[in-house]
Amino acid sequence: MGKRPSWTAVAGLVTSSVMASPLQAAPPESLPAAQLDWRPWGEDRPAGALCRGRYVMPDYRLAAPPAGRVASEADSGQYGADGETLLSGEVVLRRADTQLEAPRVRLPASRERVFAEGPVALRDRNLLVRGEAAEFSLESDDARIDTAHYVAHEQRLRGDAVRLARVAEDRYRLTEASFTTCEPGSDLWRLVGNDILLDRQRGYGTATHARLEVGKVPVFYWPWVRFPLDDRRQTGFLWPTLGFSGDSVDYAQPFYWNIAPNQDATLTPRWISNRGLLLGAEYRYLLPGDAGTLEGAYIADDRQAGEEASAGSELENGDARWYIDARHAGRFDPRTRYQLRYGAASDGAYFDDFGLTFGEQDTDSLARLARLDYRGDVWRLEARAQGYQKLDDPLDEGDKPFYRLPSLTANARWRQDSGFYQEWGSNLTYFWRDIEGDENGLYDFAGGQRRIPIREAANGSRLRLTPATGWRFDDTWGFVEPRLALAHIAYDLDYGTRDTDRPEGPSQTVPIASLDGGLVFERDLALGGDAFRQTLEPRLNYAYVPARDQSDFPDFDTSERAFSWHQLWSPYRFTGGDRVGDLNRFSYGTESRLLEDATGRERLSLGVGQAVYFEDRTIDLAGDPDTLPSEQNFPRFYDATRDRSPWVTRLDWRVTDHWRTRWEWLYDDHLSRTERTSLGLQYRADAGHVLNLGYNWELEGFSPAEDAEDARGYDREDYDLSFAIKATPRLDVIGRVLYDNTNDRMLEQLAGVQWNDCCYGLQLVWREWIDDEDTANTIDDDTTDRGFFLRFVFKGLGGVGGEADTHFREAIPGYRSTAFGRP
């Protein structure tokens, strides 16, 4: 089994050694919590509260004076001969929303400014500033406090400064100051700067010669930094990411540009030591009826392109490499919508080399799409041009996708009160792809020759018409629905230089008849003191589709469906539009449901069913009604000739409000074997705990596969365990193990912790997983990848490390991590 180099995505925290003494701002020591309007939680503490208390702005001590006037209160006052006023004792002055409290206040005769001696307290709309001395204007917003200690209640931030000056409404300049969102008494992190400007009106702050301290230890230095004060988007540098892979260093420094309220962009220079400089960008916009994104990246000289290329690749060292992905969607009116997308990459290995993420979300194709659709009361119309770039390097000619250039769809439905209905379905599509091969379809690949199957060798148009009529009777005790449909398929094909005697205009019309019906029996049931309603719902379904020759038909977009509960009641054996599978089948089954009488919520659903076949199924992707699969391919031959389907049993049981189990079992009573089974048990607690237990078994050949590489060559049996435990309101512990019992190997292992505290958050996760390299028929070429993920968030300032929440939610169903928002 191959091994890839392990890699690490860690925080971009670098201890700075360049901070000389002139940069060492020294803010004063913080005040005790009681002097900062901090109130610890008592019995009223909200569930899930991360902080141990909250800031509470007390009421003003004086009523608001008339506009332009100053209200005052003092124990005593003295008036000088020159008009100066001296107030002492508990002095309180208020002008508009600004209130000053001090033991001694001096008002010069001009009455333009106020001078206070400490300790002083200045309050202003959810802001508290304490200090040793203060000076503020009675005619403007100017104010100054020495040895200041400030709190912004709504933003939950605080800090200390040698001097704090209010330079305008909601704008404050701090000298030798600190800034943090940690609760009083905590020194976990703070931002310290020589000059800090807080603009509460615009929602951001700036600092010069700033350093980040963690536990009072400097760990990062900025000559200038901009940071948010609330949740509004702000232009500025985001936190960097730093990765290591083998002997390579990978550093990315994103810059966020808040262009307008409805537009933004992120520019990300990324330096990879063994490759060069990669420039990435993302632009987003939101219009009244439209929205879109444009993203991409470019490296002019990839020094490692040829070194890590696969055999047969044309990549060479020094190649320029890039990708672009543009998306736009909107609507002309409530019924008419459109969507545009174009994605392209310089080569099929681009995302293998540059797009690796912790979750290993494979990017195996880039979509191209232009779609316009209309949804009316009767008609639904759609026009689209669609394709995608397959990202393999080198790319097998046989794997190139067909483009739809264009595809036009018109569907309609009419219904009468009597229960009769009519449907019209139509689609006209031109399929195209550019493949290289000789007149026999042969081409060179991977040191040998391969052949394009004749059914995939043509370009051309396909017309598919599917009119239908039926009658649906519904009542509380049951339903019945006879239905008759036609599937007419016609082609206009071009085989180019391919040597073939197949016709260029084959067509066929196939009738599809079905009769579906069921009964519903109900009874009241009392279990454990609770009232329920139990149903018993037997169901019968007959479907008939005659075998029609489709051996001259191409295969543009068709695949065969695997058998399931839903296939018991469907007359369609294929997806796509190139085949209509023959079927003469009678299905029978029953389902029982348990419903809560008070709410109608389903607690339990149990269904059992089977199908009986009266004829062999001769139509497969080859389309020949006179030929069955070879007996040497037993799974295919048996599926085509068996006289009854496996029994299908499925269970969905909500045992309690917290426990739920799902089970599906496909059992062949003729060969006495299980064809597929899956069992899942989930526990979800109100506190946020999640436990998932899963078991899957699937017989070799159960899932139809068109290509040999997609056909699994063994019975699959795997066990899946995942969990998330909220050990405390702050601590989550997560893990997953996916074990391949057939091949005695771990398919995925994941373990991690998330710590979400009052002023910071931490995610630390290790993951190891297997990539099957898109070849299900062998495990010899599988590779093992490993990742170590660290994300650290300083709430109110920013975070280090990328997002991995999407992968965690997929790996651990039911888990919802706590957002690392502001405290």
Sequence and secondary structure as in RCSB ss.txt:
>XXXX:A:sequence
MGKRPSWTAVAGLVTSSVMASPLQAAPPESLPAAQLDWRPWGEDRPAGALCRGRYVMPDYRLAAPPAGRVASEAD
SGQYGADGETLLSGEVVLRRADTQLEAPRVRLPASRERVFAEGPVALRDRNLLVRGEAAEFSLESDDARIDTAHY
VAHEQRLRGDAVRLARVAEDRYRLTEASFTTCEPGSDLWRLVGNDILLDRQRGYGTATHARLEVGKVPVFYWPWV
RFPLDDRRQTGFLWPTLGFSGDSVDYAQPFYWNIAPNQDATLTPRWISNRGLLLGAEYRYLLPGDAGTLEGAYIA
DDRQAGEEASAGSELENGDARWYIDARHAGRFDPRTRYQLRYGAASDGAYFDDFGLTFGEQDTDSLARLARLDYR
GDVWRLEARAQGYQKLDDPLDEGDKPFYRLPSLTANARWRQDSGFYQEWGSNLTYFWRDIEGDENGLYDFAGGQR
RIPIREAANGSRLRLTPATGWRFDDTWGFVEPRLALAHIAYDLDYGTRDTDRPEGPSQTVPIASLDGGLVFERDL
ALGGDAFRQTLEPRLNYAYVPARDQSDFPDFDTSERAFSWHQLWSPYRFTGGDRVGDLNRFSYGTESRLLEDATG
RERLSLGVGQAVYFEDRTIDLAGDPDTLPSEQNFPRFYDATRDRSPWVTRLDWRVTDHWRTRWEWLYDDHLSRTE
RTSLGLQYRADAGHVLNLGYNWELEGFSPAEDAEDARGYDREDYDLSFAIKATPRLDVIGRVLYDNTNDRMLEQL
AGVQWNDCCYGLQLVWREWIDDEDTANTIDDDTTDRGFFLRFVFKGLGGVGGEADTHFREAIPGYRSTAFGRP
>XXXX:A:secstr
 EE   EEEEE     S   GGG         GGGGTEEE  TT  TT  SSEEE     SS   STT  EEE S
EEEE TTS EEEEEEEEEEETTEEEEEEEEEE TT SEEEEEEEEEEEESSEEEEEEEEEEESSSS EEEEEEEE
EETTTTEEEEEEEEEEEETTEEEEEEEEEB S TT  SEEEEEEEEEEETTTTEEEEEEEEEEETTEEEEEEEEE
EEESSSS   EE   EEEEETTEEEEE  EEEEEETTEEEEEEEEEETTTEEEEEEEEEEE SSEEEEEEEEEEE
EETTTTTT  TT    TTEEEEEEEEEEEEEEETTEEEEEEEEEESSTTHHHHH   TT     EEEEEEEEEEE
 SSEEEEEEEEEEEE  SS  GGG   EEEEEEEEEEEEE TTSEEEEEEEEEEEEE      TTSEEEETTEEE
E  GGGS EEEEEEE  EEEE EEETTEEEEEEEEEEEEEEEEE TT      SS EEEEEEEEEEEEE EEEEE
EETTEEEEEEEEEEEEEEEE     TT   SS EE    TGGGG S  EESSS    EEEEEEEEEEEEEETTT 
 EEEEEEEEEEEESS    STT  TT    TTSHHHHHHHH SB  EEEEEEEE SSSEEEEEEEEEETTTTEEE
EEEEEEEEE TTS EEEEEEEEE TT S  SSGGGS  S EEEEEEEEEEESSSSEEEEEEEEEETTTTEEEEEE
EEEEEE SSEEEEEEEEEEEE TT TT STT EEEEEEEEEEEETTTEEES   HHHHHHHSTT         
